[in-house]
Amino acid sequence: MTVLSDLLSVQTTDIAISQAKHRVSHLQETIDRDAAKSALAEIDAQIALCDTEIATATAEIVKVDRSSHEHDDKLVKLNKQLKTVIAPREAEALQHEIATVTTERSALDDRELELMGVVENGEMKKSELGPLQASAKSTLAAATMALSSAKQKIDAEISALTEQRSAQALVVPKSLMSTYEAKRKHRPDGAVCRLNGPTCGSCHLDISQGEINAMRAMTGDELPECPHCGSFIVF
Ligand SMILES: [Zn+2]
């Protein structure tokens, strides 16, 4: 019946392997790396928004400038005309036009000042975000490194355990290994177990003393199994 204790060793290693795999997929380092990634993405997005605001305002400043020059040219022309007209009604009309163009010209100045404020504000925000971005980048780099080293450590553990498992499985008959694999599908951690007193280590139900005695007396190819869950019992 030592073949079952060999099988129990295989199961112990299998459990250790699945626990290690579970740890790999639930690492704190992954959570930290993801948090660092989104923190950086958030800052990058804010910088991109500043860039867009600056670019839009700069493009409008160019247009406003062009329009201001056109207004200046028009004013020069209108003032020249004003000097040549004699009819009072014509002069009045010209003066009215000059006043309108002057008002528009002044509104363009106001708009340009406003846009320069937008650019300045955007540049200021960017200069504040710069150091934050640099620090978020180094946090992410450190978190990425920590994650990769944590993963490497567990991967090494898993490959050592896998090697150990292969060696342990070698001494177990192939047909028993197949039965074990089939039982594991239903009870991954309890295909084979020891008794705790009269209690099955797998399903935790009590087995009668009569059944225990009968199992202990088994010989040859017979292998003791829990009457409740079918787990192999190691004595
Ligand atoms: Zn059981």
Residues whose N, C-alpha, C, O or C-beta is under 5 A from the ligand:
A	BS01	ZN	C200 S202 C203 H204 C226 H228 C229 G230 S231
